[in-house]
Structures are given as structure tokens and as C-alpha cells.
Amino acid sequence: MTLGEAIKCFRRARGLTLVELAKKVKSHEGNLSRIERNNANPSLDLLYRLAETLETSVGDLFQFAEGHMDESQVFLTANFSRLARPEQQLLVEISNLFVSAQGTRKKP
């Protein structure tokens, strides 16, 4: 995975088009397209603006690019952050139940 592919994945998880993202980060669509296709690298300033707009951190972008995070985690995080606090708390409780249930299952 590359940094450009990570940016593309986070952009899609946020439901943004290249045009929309370019406007939000004050860049050009063509520039972002080249970055996503790994034909160019973002400046550090642009990288921070991208991370902020995509509601993530520069560290998470690199974690994903290095394979320490998969696409489903990106989409889960994006969807989770869009929920109201009560729904977030409910999902945390549900995930805790799943984890607890896995711990009590007998292994084959």
C-alpha cells in the first residue's frame, strides 16, 4: 500500500470526491489525483490539511499505507465518527459484548 492509496481510501470512506476534497484542502483536483496515483507526493503542509479534512491523523495515513490498518478499519472509523454520541456509546457496548463472547468460546 502507498500513501496515495491511503489518502484515496480515507477520501472514499468520508464519501468525498476528488473535486470536493480539493476544494476543502485548497488544492487542485489534478494534484490530488496525481498523489492518489502515486505520481506525486504531497507537501507536508498539504498532508496535514488532508488528514484534518479527512478527520484522521497523518500517523493513521502512514499506518494504513504501511499495512498496519485495513480498509474495513478505515470505513468503520469514518462511519463511527459520523454518529451521535449515544449511538457511538451503543456501538462500543456492542463491540465489548462481541469481544467478551469470543473470550468465552471454546477453541477447537
SULHUZI-V381596 format. One record per residue. RES is the residue in one letter. SS is DSSP state (H for helix, E for strand, L for the rest). PHI is phi in radians with two decimals (999 if undefined). OMEGA is omega in whole degrees, -180 to 180 (999 if undefined). Layout:
res=RES ss=SS phi=PHI omega=OMEGA
res=RES ss=SS phi=PHI omega=OMEGA
This chain:
res=M ss=L phi=999 omega=180
res=T ss=L phi=-2.09 omega=178
res=L ss=H phi=-1.08 omega=179
res=G ss=H phi=-1.06 omega=178
res=E ss=H phi=-1.16 omega=177
res=A ss=H phi=-1.12 omega=179
res=I ss=H phi=-1.05 omega=179
res=K ss=H phi=-1.07 omega=180
res=C ss=H phi=-1.10 omega=179
res=F ss=H phi=-1.14 omega=178
res=R ss=H phi=-1.09 omega=180
res=R ss=H phi=-1.13 omega=179
res=A ss=H phi=-1.10 omega=178
res=R ss=L phi=-1.51 omega=178
res=G ss=L phi=1.26 omega=-178
res=L ss=L phi=-1.82 omega=171
res=T ss=L phi=-1.50 omega=176
res=L ss=H phi=-1.05 omega=-180
res=V ss=H phi=-1.08 omega=-180
res=E ss=H phi=-1.09 omega=-180
res=L ss=H phi=-1.13 omega=180
res=A ss=H phi=-1.02 omega=179
res=K ss=H phi=-1.11 omega=-177
res=K ss=H phi=-1.17 omega=-178
res=V ss=H phi=-1.73 omega=179
res=K ss=L phi=0.99 omega=177
res=S ss=L phi=-2.32 omega=179
res=H ss=L phi=-1.79 omega=179
res=E ss=H phi=-0.97 omega=-180
res=G ss=H phi=-1.08 omega=178
res=N ss=H phi=-1.11 omega=179
res=L ss=H phi=-1.15 omega=178
res=S ss=H phi=-1.08 omega=178
res=R ss=H phi=-1.09 omega=179
res=I ss=H phi=-1.13 omega=-179
res=E ss=H phi=-1.11 omega=179
res=R ss=L phi=-1.58 omega=178
res=N ss=L phi=1.13 omega=175
res=N ss=L phi=-1.69 omega=178
res=A ss=L phi=-2.72 omega=177
res=N ss=L phi=-1.98 omega=179
res=P ss=L phi=-1.29 omega=171
res=S ss=L phi=-1.18 omega=179
res=L ss=H phi=-1.07 omega=179
res=D ss=H phi=-1.06 omega=179
res=L ss=H phi=-1.13 omega=179
res=L ss=H phi=-1.05 omega=178
res=Y ss=H phi=-1.16 omega=177
res=R ss=H phi=-1.15 omega=177
res=L ss=H phi=-1.09 omega=-179
res=A ss=H phi=-1.05 omega=-180
res=E ss=H phi=-1.10 omega=-180
res=T ss=H phi=-1.15 omega=-180
res=L ss=L phi=-1.48 omega=177
res=E ss=L phi=0.96 omega=177
res=T ss=L phi=-2.49 omega=178
res=S ss=L phi=-2.02 omega=175
res=V ss=H phi=-1.05 omega=178
res=G ss=H phi=-1.03 omega=179
res=D ss=H phi=-1.14 omega=177
res=L ss=H phi=-1.06 omega=179
res=F ss=H phi=-1.23 omega=178
res=Q ss=H phi=-1.03 omega=179
res=F ss=H phi=-1.13 omega=-179
res=A ss=H phi=-1.07 omega=-179
res=E ss=L phi=-1.54 omega=175
res=G ss=L phi=1.50 omega=179
res=H ss=L phi=-1.53 omega=-179
res=M ss=L phi=-2.55 omega=179
res=D ss=L phi=-1.88 omega=-174
res=E ss=H phi=-1.06 omega=-180
res=S ss=H phi=-1.12 omega=177
res=Q ss=H phi=-1.16 omega=179
res=V ss=H phi=-1.10 omega=-179
res=F ss=H phi=-1.19 omega=177
res=L ss=H phi=-1.07 omega=180
res=T ss=H phi=-1.11 omega=179
res=A ss=H phi=-1.09 omega=180
res=N ss=H phi=-1.17 omega=-180
res=F ss=H phi=-1.04 omega=-177
res=S ss=H phi=-1.21 omega=179
res=R ss=H phi=-1.43 omega=-177
res=L ss=L phi=-1.43 omega=174
res=A ss=L phi=-1.25 omega=-176
res=R ss=H phi=-0.91 omega=-180
res=P ss=H phi=-1.07 omega=179
res=E ss=H phi=-1.21 omega=176
res=Q ss=H phi=-1.08 omega=-180
res=Q ss=H phi=-1.10 omega=178
res=L ss=H phi=-1.09 omega=179
res=L ss=H phi=-1.13 omega=177
res=V ss=H phi=-1.11 omega=178
res=E ss=H phi=-1.08 omega=179
res=I ss=H phi=-1.12 omega=180
res=S ss=H phi=-1.13 omega=176
res=N ss=H phi=-1.10 omega=177
res=L ss=H phi=-1.11 omega=178
res=F ss=H phi=-1.09 omega=-180
res=V ss=H phi=-1.13 omega=178
res=S ss=H phi=-1.10 omega=-180
res=A ss=H phi=-1.12 omega=178
res=Q ss=H phi=-1.15 omega=-179
res=G ss=H phi=-1.22 omega=-178
res=T ss=H phi=-1.65 omega=179
res=R ss=L phi=-1.24 omega=176
res=K ss=L phi=-1.42 omega=179
res=K ss=L phi=-1.45 omega=-179
res=P ss=L phi=-1.16 omega=999
